[in-house]
């Protein structure tokens, strides 16, 4: 645990502090001793590095099939091959390389879908919270409508009908997952709106777009990071589930969800085939959640949940 | 009464907008005429099918046509099964509802006691353990958890059947796989509610009057702490019905989710539309009931 927690923690600390309303040094001190934040940040950073430098790190081409070399066991198994530390899949493709490239799919979809839904949700929530009245009613209504739609089902259907591709999956998830952003940004804006500096800005005649942008939004940054991590994890797990059902990202793209799906038929004899991509997904989701919880703890101390 | 009518009107409006959006989204993303005409159909065949099924009309007209039929309980005919969609869903829905209920029972019976115990001693070891359980639980993809259970309990230990819906045993693993995902949210809310309620004056008074701590805890505190949990549970049940598509396809439980899954892969649009509508209606009904139940439990909510 300790060796993970030291080295890669700096990037996360910086971002936490840059958005922190509390005195920076206090937050920094809390961040340095927050185990969850450090582990989460470290694992996530490792995954990001893995995704960015996949071509350099992967020992083989993740798409090249070698049918003479099918279902080689990983290094702890019996029928091993030193060239394939995580073994090979049913088509003889190097599993380690596919796992490394799979980080790209998950992180890309998670990040882009989160940005799209974050933009939609934040815009709606901030407008509703700031103006109230009819706009608030409309936004609340839209949130209710969105929550009433079975999201997995709608996403599956729309992605499948329009032919699954990385881009389609990302956009569909981005368009569906804005609800929590809107809910939290709305209530947070309502609270910030009552504070004196907002009244002061209004009193000196500042235009409302400027008030929203430079007075309100900076004070919502902590909430944005926390919800952003939650929704990123949500998008990643939904992509994996969609691809697992065969209706998301299409083969031969190395998506972890798709890898679990492809390994389903071998799972009783070669359970590691579903275990490795599953563990990677689990670690990534855990890291993102820990990071989000950690940011919340560091920026709003006092509550441990 | 005014509150009731207002809430009902809102629910109907939400249902209407949901039906418009789901209809529109599915029609825009796929061409139903191509699906009906089947693979290898020529472009003339497709055009003919389009005219025959009235799919060349403007989308709003098609929607109104679909809606007027849907209001009479006619959701169209399945392109694959060649039977009315309403009948298909009617056959499959009880299985999904049973699965959802079992999953919810599992989630609540795990989450509420854990939440209460964690709330009794904040920051204690039990509390920290519950927190970690919540964090780990939320990071576990449902489908992967389900597959691991199949490998361990189905294949290695051979305790439970891994597919089909012949007996109650078939529902155990799916219910756990579906239910554990809701556990962290319910647990957090129970814990937060209990901590808040336990700090209130009336609890101190009850304790000062010498009531037994068990009585205070269960009769006075828990009752008020679970009010928000009731709403959340209704919401979670709705999510479970939507999420059951993954679990049902893994365990080959022939419920509504499974039906939706195979219909999506076969481009059987009428069935997909029907399932989306029915699941949305169930969710809307559940949240309506939860709101009314809460208004009944807590009169202050009726004023708004």
HADDOCK unambig.tbl for C-alpha pairs under 7 A between the chains (distance, minus, plus):
assign (segid A and resid 145 and name CA) (segid B and resid 14 and name CA) 5.47 0.50 0.50
assign (segid A and resid 145 and name CA) (segid B and resid 17 and name CA) 6.96 0.50 0.50
assign (segid A and resid 145 and name CA) (segid B and resid 18 and name CA) 5.98 0.50 0.50
assign (segid A and resid 148 and name CA) (segid B and resid 280 and name CA) 5.34 0.50 0.50
assign (segid A and resid 148 and name CA) (segid B and resid 283 and name CA) 5.97 0.50 0.50
assign (segid A and resid 148 and name CA) (segid B and resid 284 and name CA) 6.14 0.50 0.50
assign (segid A and resid 149 and name CA) (segid B and resid 18 and name CA) 6.65 0.50 0.50
assign (segid A and resid 149 and name CA) (segid B and resid 280 and name CA) 5.38 0.50 0.50
assign (segid A and resid 150 and name CA) (segid B and resid 239 and name CA) 6.84 0.50 0.50
assign (segid A and resid 150 and name CA) (segid B and resid 242 and name CA) 4.82 0.50 0.50
assign (segid A and resid 150 and name CA) (segid B and resid 276 and name CA) 6.67 0.50 0.50
assign (segid A and resid 150 and name CA) (segid B and resid 279 and name CA) 6.73 0.50 0.50
assign (segid A and resid 150 and name CA) (segid B and resid 280 and name CA) 6.31 0.50 0.50
assign (segid A and resid 151 and name CA) (segid B and resid 242 and name CA) 6.88 0.50 0.50
assign (segid A and resid 152 and name CA) (segid B and resid 242 and name CA) 6.26 0.50 0.50
assign (segid A and resid 152 and name CA) (segid B and resid 243 and name CA) 6.22 0.50 0.50
assign (segid A and resid 153 and name CA) (segid B and resid 242 and name CA) 6.28 0.50 0.50
assign (segid A and resid 157 and name CA) (segid B and resid 264 and name CA) 5.83 0.50 0.50
assign (segid A and resid 158 and name CA) (segid B and resid 25 and name CA) 6.83 0.50 0.50
assign (segid A and resid 158 and name CA) (segid B and resid 26 and name CA) 5.91 0.50 0.50
assign (segid A and resid 158 and name CA) (segid B and resid 29 and name CA) 5.80 0.50 0.50
assign (segid A and resid 160 and name CA) (segid B and resid 264 and name CA) 6.86 0.50 0.50
assign (segid A and resid 161 and name CA) (segid B and resid 29 and name CA) 5.49 0.50 0.50
assign (segid A and resid 161 and name CA) (segid B and resid 30 and name CA) 4.66 0.50 0.50
assign (segid A and resid 162 and name CA) (segid B and resid 29 and name CA) 4.92 0.50 0.50
assign (segid A and resid 162 and name CA) (segid B and resid 30 and name CA) 5.69 0.50 0.50
assign (segid A and resid 237 and name CA) (segid B and resid 141 and name CA) 6.21 0.50 0.50
assign (segid A and resid 241 and name CA) (segid B and resid 143 and name CA) 6.76 0.50 0.50
assign (segid A and resid 268 and name CA) (segid B and resid 151 and name CA) 6.25 0.50 0.50
assign (segid A and resid 268 and name CA) (segid B and resid 155 and name CA) 6.83 0.50 0.50
assign (segid A and resid 278 and name CA) (segid B and resid 144 and name CA) 6.07 0.50 0.50
assign (segid A and resid 282 and name CA) (segid B and resid 139 and name CA) 5.49 0.50 0.50
assign (segid A and resid 282 and name CA) (segid B and resid 140 and name CA) 5.40 0.50 0.50
assign (segid A and resid 282 and name CA) (segid B and resid 141 and name CA) 6.81 0.50 0.50
assign (segid A and resid 285 and name CA) (segid B and resid 139 and name CA) 4.94 0.50 0.50
assign (segid A and resid 286 and name CA) (segid B and resid 136 and name CA) 6.56 0.50 0.50
assign (segid A and resid 286 and name CA) (segid B and resid 139 and name CA) 4.90 0.50 0.50
